[in-house]
Amino acid sequence: LRREHRRSGRVGPARSLIRARGLAEPSRWGNRWLALGALLAGAAAIRLVGVQYGLPFPLLNPDEENIVPRAWEMRHGGGLDPEWFDYPTLLMYAIAPFQGWADDPSYLAGRLVVVALGLAGITAAWWLGYRAYGTMAGFVAGAVTAVEVTHVAYSRMAVTDVPMTLGVAVALGLMVTRRLPAAGVAIDYAAGATGQSA
């Protein structure tokens, strides 16, 4: 019976799902996960060059001075309410846990958090392209996002622009995969990252 089952080509539900999505099949471009890893490594290297510009002062973008010190205050006993809402607090909450070791607001820690969110945005662009049009489209979407000048520049700044692009890419990917309730949550995240909520 086992031999007949193997010959029939039947596979378990998890394996059939992986094969249906094309994740287990070799690509003519090589291992897609290795390609994504190499792309993210290159994107990280591009973003880390210049991440210390102007430190310890927020000379790269004046908006950093509105976000990072408030995140530092949250971590150092100021509570979760920044008492300032020109920008939404989502990025402040993301930066706050990395301010615990610093005696003064650490702009470098804030920028490194945004670099990580930028790399997540590249992964989300890859996923969106892959789910919408296949492996090559995913690679192109990730590669274009990885080297796009504005995305690279703002990935070095502790401001809300790059977290917003992450939320938008995730929302679009969820829409393509017909997960509309989850896409709504991602849209709320993107709006909360940039102050577009009503």
C-alpha positions in Angstrom: 0.0 0.0 0.0 2.8 2.4 0.8 4.4 1.8 -2.6 1.1 2.5 -4.4 0.6 5.6 -2.4 4.1 6.9 -3.3 3.6 6.0 -7.0 0.2 7.8 -7.1 2.1 11.1 -6.6 0.0 12.1 -3.6 1.6 14.4 -1.1 0.5 15.7 2.3 -1.5 19.0 2.6 1.5 21.1 3.6 3.7 19.9 0.8 0.9 20.3 -1.8 0.4 23.9 -0.5 4.1 24.6 -0.9 4.2 23.1 -4.4 1.1 25.0 -5.4 2.7 28.3 -4.3 5.9 27.4 -6.2 8.1 27.7 -3.1 9.7 24.2 -3.4 10.3 24.3 -7.1 13.7 25.3 -8.3 13.8 28.5 -10.2 15.7 29.0 -13.5 17.3 32.0 -11.7 18.6 29.7 -8.9 17.5 29.6 -5.3 15.1 32.4 -4.7 15.7 32.5 -1.0 19.4 32.9 -1.6 18.7 35.7 -4.1 16.5 37.5 -1.6 19.1 37.1 1.1 21.8 38.5 -1.2 19.5 41.4 -2.2 18.8 42.2 1.5 22.5 42.1 2.4 23.3 44.5 -0.5 20.4 46.8 0.5 21.6 46.8 4.1 25.1 47.7 3.1 23.8 50.6 1.0 21.7 51.9 3.8 24.3 51.6 6.5 26.7 53.8 4.6 26.1 57.3 6.0 23.7 56.2 8.7 25.9 58.1 11.3 25.9 61.3 9.3 25.7 64.4 11.6 25.6 62.4 14.8 25.2 63.1 17.7 23.0 65.9 16.3 20.0 65.3 14.1 21.4 67.0 11.1 20.2 64.4 8.5 16.6 65.3 8.9 15.2 67.9 11.4 12.1 65.7 12.0 14.3 63.2 13.8 14.5 65.8 16.6 10.7 65.5 17.0 10.6 61.6 17.1 13.7 60.2 18.8 13.8 62.3 22.0 10.1 61.5 22.6 10.9 57.8 22.1 13.8 58.1 24.6 11.4 59.8 27.1 8.9 56.9 26.7 11.7 54.5 27.6 13.0 56.5 30.5 9.8 56.9 32.6 7.9 59.4 30.5 5.0 57.0 29.9 3.4 55.9 26.6 1.8 59.3 25.8 4.4 61.5 24.0 2.0 64.5 24.4 2.8 65.4 20.8 0.8 64.3 17.8 2.1 66.1 14.8 3.3 62.6 13.8 1.6 59.4 15.0 3.4 57.5 17.7 3.9 54.1 16.0 7.5 54.8 15.0 8.2 56.3 18.5 6.9 53.0 20.0 9.1 51.0 17.7 12.2 53.1 18.6 11.6 53.3 22.3 12.8 49.8 23.3 16.2 50.6 21.8 16.7 53.7 23.8 17.1 52.0 27.1 20.9 51.8 27.1 21.4 55.5 26.2 21.8 58.4 28.6 20.7 60.8 25.9 18.4 60.2 22.9 20.2 57.9 20.5 19.6 58.9 17.0 21.7 56.1 15.7 19.5 53.5 17.4 16.4 55.2 15.9 18.0 55.2 12.4 19.0 51.5 12.7 15.3 50.6 13.6 14.3 52.4 10.4 17.0 50.6 8.4 15.4 47.3 9.6 12.0 48.5 8.7 13.4 49.5 5.2 14.7 45.9 4.8 11.3 44.6 5.8 9.8 46.9 3.1 12.1 45.4 0.5 11.0 41.9 1.5 7.3 43.1 1.4 7.9 44.5 -2.2 9.4 41.1 -3.2 6.5 39.3 -1.7 4.0 41.6 -3.4 5.6 41.1 -6.8 6.0 37.4 -6.3 2.3 36.9 -5.3 1.1 39.1 -8.1 3.2 38.1 -11.1 5.7 35.4 -10.1 9.3 35.0 -9.1 10.9 37.4 -11.6 8.5 40.1 -10.7 9.2 39.6 -7.0 12.9 40.0 -7.7 12.5 43.1 -9.8 10.2 44.7 -7.2 12.6 43.9 -4.4 15.6 45.1 -6.4 14.0 48.3 -7.5 13.0 49.1 -3.9 16.5 48.2 -2.6 18.2 50.8 -4.8 15.5 53.4 -5.2 17.2 56.6 -4.1 14.5 58.1 -2.0 13.9 54.8 -0.1 17.6 54.4 0.5 17.9 58.0 1.8 14.9 57.9 4.1 15.9 54.4 5.4 18.8 56.3 7.1 16.5 58.7 8.9 14.4 58.1 12.0 11.3 59.5 10.3 8.0 58.0 9.3 8.3 57.7 5.5 9.9 54.2 5.3 7.6 52.6 7.8 4.7 53.9 5.7 6.0 52.3 2.6 6.3 49.0 4.5 2.7 49.2 5.5 1.5 50.0 2.0 3.5 47.1 0.4 2.1 44.7 3.0 -1.4 46.0 2.5 -1.1 45.6 -1.3 0.3 42.1 -0.9 -2.6 41.1 1.3 -5.0 42.5 -1.2 -3.4 40.5 -4.0 -3.8 37.3 -1.9 -7.4 38.3 -1.1 -6.9 38.7 2.6 -8.9 41.9 2.8 -9.5 42.1 6.5 -5.7 41.8 7.1 -5.1 44.3 4.4 -7.3 46.7 6.3 -5.2 46.3 9.3 -2.0 46.9 7.3 -3.6 50.1 5.8 -4.4 51.3 9.3 -0.7 50.6 10.2 0.5 52.6 7.2 -1.9 55.5 8.1 -0.7 55.3 11.7 2.9 55.4 10.6 2.4 58.7 8.7 -0.5 60.5 10.3 -3.0 59.9 7.5 -5.7 58.6 9.8 -8.7 60.8 10.4 
